[in-house]
Amino acid sequence: MANSVQKVILVGRLGKDPDTRTLDNGVKLCRLALATTETYKSRDGERSEHTEWHNVVLWRNLGSITY
């Protein structure tokens, strides 16, 4: 099986403030919950929404970026 890189771009809303901490070995860690919502029309013309939650963990340099 060949190694490959997979890339995902998630655009959504934060469920709460990101939780950023520094581990004992100095590595930064940031956890956040991100909601993405898909809106579509069903076959009978009714509008529907489906929200999915993503638990994201950022390590090292990505974990230290704050906005």
DSSP file (Angstrom, degrees, kcal/mol; ACC not computed):
  #  RESIDUE AA STRUCTURE BP1 BP2  ACC     N-H-->O    O-->H-N    N-H-->O    O-->H-N    TCO  KAPPA ALPHA  PHI   PSI    X-CA   Y-CA   Z-CA
    1    1 A M              0   0    0      0, 0.0     2,-0.2     0, 0.0     0, 0.0   0.000 360.0 360.0 360.0 127.5    0.0    0.0    0.0
    2    2 A A        -     0   0    0      1,-0.1     2,-0.2     0, 0.0     0, 0.0  -0.479 360.0-116.0 -78.8 145.7    1.5    3.3   -1.1
    3    3 A N        +     0   0    0     -2,-0.2     2,-0.3     2,-0.0    -1,-0.1  -0.564  40.0 176.6 -76.1 144.0    1.7    6.2    1.4
    4    4 A S        -     0   0    0     -2,-0.2     2,-0.5     2,-0.0     0, 0.0  -0.973  29.0-124.4-145.7 160.3   -0.3    9.3    0.5
    5    5 A V        -     0   0    0     -2,-0.3     2,-0.4     2,-0.0    -2,-0.0  -0.915  22.9-161.2-106.3 130.3   -1.2   12.7    1.9
    6    6 A Q        -     0   0    0     -2,-0.5     2,-0.4     2,-0.0    -2,-0.0  -0.938   4.4-162.3-114.1 135.7   -4.8   13.5    2.4
    7    7 A K        -     0   0    0     -2,-0.4     2,-0.4     2,-0.0    -2,-0.0  -0.951   6.6-175.1-122.1 135.1   -5.9   17.1    2.8
    8    8 A V        -     0   0    0     -2,-0.4     2,-0.6     2,-0.0    -2,-0.0  -0.992  10.4-160.3-129.7 136.0   -9.2   18.3    4.2
    9    9 A I        -     0   0    0     -2,-0.4     2,-0.5     2,-0.0    -2,-0.0  -0.967  12.3-169.0-116.1 115.9  -10.5   21.9    4.4
   10   10 A L        -     0   0    0     -2,-0.6     2,-0.5     2,-0.0    -2,-0.0  -0.908   5.6-174.0-107.2 127.5  -13.3   22.4    7.0
   11   11 A V        +     0   0    0     -2,-0.5     2,-0.2    23,-0.0    -2,-0.0  -0.982  37.2 100.5-120.0 119.6  -15.3   25.6    7.0
   12   12 A G        -     0   0    0     -2,-0.5     2,-0.4    24,-0.1    24,-0.2  -0.798  65.3 -63.6-166.0-153.9  -17.7   26.0    9.9
   13   13 A R  E     -A   35   0A   0     22,-2.2    22,-3.2    -2,-0.2     2,-0.2  -0.929  41.7-114.6-122.5 143.3  -18.4   27.5   13.3
   14   14 A L  E     -A   34   0A   0     -2,-0.4    20,-0.2    20,-0.2     3,-0.1  -0.544  13.6-153.6 -74.5 139.1  -16.7   26.9   16.6
   15   15 A G  S    S-     0   0    0     18,-2.7     2,-0.3     1,-0.2    -1,-0.1   0.780  75.9 -15.7 -81.9 -28.5  -18.8   25.2   19.2
   16   16 A K  S    S-     0   0    0     17,-0.5    17,-0.3    -3,-0.0    -1,-0.2  -0.940  95.1 -58.3-160.4 174.7  -16.8   26.8   22.1
   17   17 A D        -     0   0    0     -2,-0.3    16,-0.0     1,-0.1    -2,-0.0  -0.353  64.7-100.4 -62.7 141.2  -13.5   28.5   22.7
   18   18 A P        -     0   0    0      0, 0.0     2,-0.8     0, 0.0    14,-0.2  -0.336  28.8-131.6 -61.7 143.8  -10.5   26.5   21.7
   19   19 A D  E     -B   31   0A   0     12,-2.8    12,-2.3    -3,-0.1     2,-0.4  -0.877  30.2-177.3-100.8 106.3   -8.7   24.8   24.6
   20   20 A T  E     +B   30   0A   0     -2,-0.8     2,-0.3    10,-0.2    10,-0.2  -0.884   8.9 158.7-109.5 135.0   -4.9   25.5   24.3
   21   21 A R  E     -B   29   0A   0      8,-2.8     8,-2.7    -2,-0.4     2,-0.5  -0.970  36.2-124.7-148.0 162.2   -2.3   24.1   26.6
   22   22 A T  E     -B   28   0A   0     -2,-0.3     6,-0.2     6,-0.2     5,-0.1  -0.954  28.8-137.2-110.5 126.2    1.4   23.4   26.8
   23   23 A L    >   -     0   0    0      4,-2.9     3,-2.2    -2,-0.5     6,-0.0  -0.247  31.6 -97.0 -75.8 169.1    2.4   19.8   27.6
   24   24 A D  T 3  S+     0   0    0      1,-0.3    -1,-0.1     2,-0.1    -2,-0.0   0.797 124.8  54.6 -58.4 -30.8    5.2   18.9   30.1
   25   25 A N  T 3  S-     0   0    0      2,-0.1    -1,-0.3     1,-0.0    -2,-0.0   0.346 122.8-103.6 -88.6   8.4    7.7   18.5   27.2
   26   26 A G  S <  S+     0   0    0     -3,-2.2     2,-0.3     1,-0.3    -2,-0.1   0.417  74.7 140.2  90.2  -0.7    6.9   22.0   25.8
   27   27 A V        -     0   0    0     -5,-0.1    -4,-2.9     1,-0.0    -1,-0.3  -0.607  49.6-129.0 -79.2 133.1    4.7   20.9   22.9
   28   28 A K  E     -B   22   0A   0     -2,-0.3    32,-1.6    -6,-0.2     2,-0.4  -0.588  24.6-171.4 -81.1 143.3    1.6   23.1   22.3
   29   29 A L  E     -BC  21  59A   0     -8,-2.7    -8,-2.8    -2,-0.2     2,-0.4  -0.999   5.6-176.0-137.8 131.2   -1.7   21.4   22.0
   30   30 A C  E     -BC  20  58A   0     28,-2.4    28,-3.2    -2,-0.4     2,-0.4  -0.995   3.0-170.0-131.4 128.1   -5.0   23.0   20.9
   31   31 A R  E     +BC  19  57A   0    -12,-2.3   -12,-2.8    -2,-0.4     2,-0.3  -0.937  12.9 166.3-116.5 139.8   -8.4   21.2   20.8
   32   32 A L  E     - C   0  56A   0     24,-2.3    24,-3.0    -2,-0.4     2,-0.5  -0.992  31.1-132.4-149.9 155.6  -11.6   22.6   19.3
   33   33 A A  E     - C   0  55A   0    -17,-0.3   -18,-2.7    -2,-0.3   -17,-0.5  -0.947  25.0-169.0-110.6 126.9  -15.0   21.5   18.2
   34   34 A L  E     -AC  14  54A   0     20,-2.7    20,-2.7    -2,-0.5     2,-0.5  -0.962   7.9-153.0-122.0 130.6  -16.1   22.6   14.7
   35   35 A A  E     -AC  13  53A   0    -22,-3.2   -22,-2.2    -2,-0.4     2,-0.4  -0.884   9.1-171.8-104.5 129.7  -19.6   22.4   13.3
   36   36 A T  E     - C   0  52A   0     16,-2.6    16,-2.9    -2,-0.5     2,-0.4  -0.967   8.3-158.1-116.8 138.7  -20.3   22.1    9.6
   37   37 A T  E     - C   0  51A   0     -2,-0.4     2,-0.5    14,-0.2    14,-0.2  -0.958   5.7-160.4-122.7 132.4  -23.8   22.3    8.2
   38   38 A E  E     - C   0  50A   0     12,-2.8    12,-2.4    -2,-0.4     2,-0.4  -0.943   8.5-164.0-109.5 128.1  -25.1   21.0    4.9
   39   39 A T  E     + C   0  49A   0     -2,-0.5     2,-0.3    10,-0.2    10,-0.2  -0.944  21.0 153.1-113.7 133.0  -28.3   22.4    3.5
   40   40 A Y  E     - C   0  48A   0      8,-2.6     8,-3.7    -2,-0.4     2,-0.5  -0.967  40.9-113.6-152.0 164.2  -30.2   20.6    0.7
   41   41 A K  E     - C   0  47A   0     -2,-0.3     6,-0.2     6,-0.2     5,-0.1  -0.889  30.7-136.2-103.5 133.7  -33.7   20.1   -0.7
   42   42 A S    >   -     0   0    0      4,-3.1     3,-2.0    -2,-0.5    -1,-0.0  -0.215  35.6 -91.7 -77.9 176.1  -35.3   16.7   -0.5
   43   43 A R  T 3  S+     0   0    0      1,-0.3    -1,-0.1     2,-0.1    -2,-0.0   0.815 127.5  54.2 -61.0 -31.3  -37.1   15.1   -3.5
   44   44 A D  T 3  S-     0   0    0      2,-0.1    -1,-0.3     1,-0.0    -2,-0.0   0.337 122.9-104.4 -86.6   9.1  -40.4   16.5   -2.3
   45   45 A G  S <  S+     0   0    0     -3,-2.0     2,-0.3     1,-0.3    -2,-0.1   0.470  73.7 142.0  87.1   2.7  -38.9   20.1   -2.3
   46   46 A E        -     0   0    0      1,-0.1    -4,-3.1    -5,-0.1     2,-0.4  -0.621  51.6-124.8 -81.1 134.6  -38.6   20.3    1.5
   47   47 A R  E     -C   41   0A   0     -2,-0.3     2,-0.3    -6,-0.2    -6,-0.2  -0.629  33.1-174.7 -80.5 131.8  -35.5   22.1    2.7
   48   48 A S  E     -C   40   0A   0     -8,-3.7    -8,-2.6    -2,-0.4     2,-0.4  -0.921  13.5-155.7-128.6 153.0  -33.3   20.1    5.1
   49   49 A E  E     -C   39   0A   0     -2,-0.3     2,-0.4   -10,-0.2   -10,-0.2  -0.976   4.0-169.9-127.0 142.6  -30.2   20.8    7.2
   50   50 A H  E     -C   38   0A   0    -12,-2.4   -12,-2.8    -2,-0.4     2,-0.5  -0.974   7.2-163.7-133.2 119.3  -27.7   18.3    8.5
   51   51 A T  E     -C   37   0A   0     -2,-0.4     2,-0.4   -14,-0.2   -14,-0.2  -0.875   4.3-169.8-105.6 133.1  -25.0   19.4   11.1
   52   52 A E  E     -C   36   0A   0    -16,-2.9   -16,-2.6    -2,-0.5     2,-0.4  -0.975  12.8-141.7-122.9 136.3  -21.9   17.4   11.7
   53   53 A W  E     -C   35   0A   0     -2,-0.4     2,-0.4   -18,-0.2   -18,-0.2  -0.796  12.1-163.1-100.0 138.6  -19.5   18.0   14.6
   54   54 A H  E     -C   34   0A   0    -20,-2.7   -20,-2.7    -2,-0.4     2,-0.7  -0.983  11.1-147.8-122.0 126.3  -15.7   17.6   14.1
   55   55 A N  E     -C   33   0A   0     -2,-0.4     2,-0.4   -22,-0.2   -22,-0.2  -0.864  24.2-166.9 -93.0 116.5  -13.3   17.2   17.0
   56   56 A V  E     -C   32   0A   0    -24,-3.0   -24,-2.3    -2,-0.7     2,-0.5  -0.872  11.8-166.5-112.3 135.9  -10.0   18.8   15.8
   57   57 A V  E     -C   31   0A   0     -2,-0.4     2,-0.4   -26,-0.2   -26,-0.2  -0.988   5.0-165.0-122.7 125.2   -6.6   18.5   17.6
   58   58 A L  E     -C   30   0A   0    -28,-3.2   -28,-2.4    -2,-0.5     2,-0.3  -0.926   9.2-161.3-111.8 133.0   -3.7   20.8   16.5
   59   59 A W  E >>  -C   29   0A   0     -2,-0.4     3,-1.3   -30,-0.2     4,-0.7  -0.772  46.4 -22.9-114.3 156.2   -0.1   20.0   17.6
   60   60 A R  H 3> S+     0   0    0    -32,-1.6     4,-0.8    -2,-0.3     3,-0.4  -0.171 129.7   7.4  52.2-121.4    3.1   22.0   17.8
   61   61 A N  H >4 S+     0   0    0      1,-0.2     3,-0.8     2,-0.2     4,-0.5   0.874 133.4  51.1 -62.2 -39.0    3.2   25.1   15.6
   62   62 A L  H X4 S+     0   0    0     -3,-1.3     3,-0.7     1,-0.2    -1,-0.2   0.843 107.3  55.5 -66.3 -31.9   -0.4   24.8   14.6
   63   63 A G  H 3< S+     0   0    0     -4,-0.7    -1,-0.2    -3,-0.4   -34,-0.2   0.661 104.1  54.2 -73.5 -15.8   -1.4   24.5   18.2
   64   64 A S  T << S+     0   0    0     -4,-0.8     2,-0.5    -3,-0.8    -1,-0.2   0.511  80.6 106.3 -97.2  -4.9    0.3   27.8   19.1
   65   65 A I    <   -     0   0    0     -3,-0.7     2,-0.4    -4,-0.5    -3,-0.0  -0.627  48.0-179.7 -77.5 124.9   -1.5   30.0   16.5
   66   66 A T              0   0    0     -2,-0.5    -2,-0.0     1,-0.1    -3,-0.0  -0.941 360.0 360.0-124.7 149.4   -4.0   32.2   18.2
   67   67 A Y              0   0    0     -2,-0.4    -1,-0.1     0, 0.0    -2,-0.0   0.370 360.0 360.0-115.5 360.0   -6.3   34.8   16.7
